[in-house]
């Protein structure tokens, strides 16, 4: 079940799944709204009869520190990035508990544990909150067959970056932005969306049946260095 507030984006993912012979359907929802999250779970249950894996992969950001960040932006980012995880878990956990199994994967960011070259205070706070929320769920439901883990991606070369989400923070063009981001990584290059996806796939699999409450960093080693721009 592919959920997005931008239905066209979900449809693009569905086309890729269709090409691989997979089964999926799209659903438009605002995950910062309680009623929408309840609808997500109920629709999934009507379609598949159960919910085995919940993957929370939503994130927005606004440049700025404490002073520069407006209260409105703070509330919006916390609602989309963190409250959404609270809400989806709130409605999916009773069904996972009833079926005696389930896996929750929350996509955070290395911004949760490291200061970024630009101030992203609200974003960092929301992503750090995901780590604590995941831990609480993991421990509370560990004996009920439910696992919860969080992934912290590093610098990734993704469409969101390519489309200019962060170009306003740099005077140079896109090529220079890529060069700077690559140079920050010990591997000499950024990761991509598949690196995060395969980490999530592992955590969702039976091979990870004894892994819960953990934080999996997928960053090419960048959080182990002191490199800057």
KAZI-V191344 format. One line per field, one symbol per residue. burial: I if it has 24 or more other C-alpha atoms within 12 Angstrom, else O. Layout:
# KAZI-V191344
burial = ???
This chain:
# KAZI-V191344
burial = IIIIOOOOOOOOIIOOOOOOOOOOIIIOIIIIIOOOIIOIIOIIOOOOOIIIIIIIIIIIIIIOOOOOOOOOIIOIIIIIIIIIIIIIIIIIIOIIIOOOIIIIIIIIIIIIIIOIOOOIIIIIIIIIIIIIIIIOIIOOIIOOIIIIIIIIIIIIIOOOIOOOOIOOOOOOOOOOIIOOIIOIIOOOOIIIOOIIIOIIOOIIOOOOOOIIIIIIIIIIIIIOOOOOO
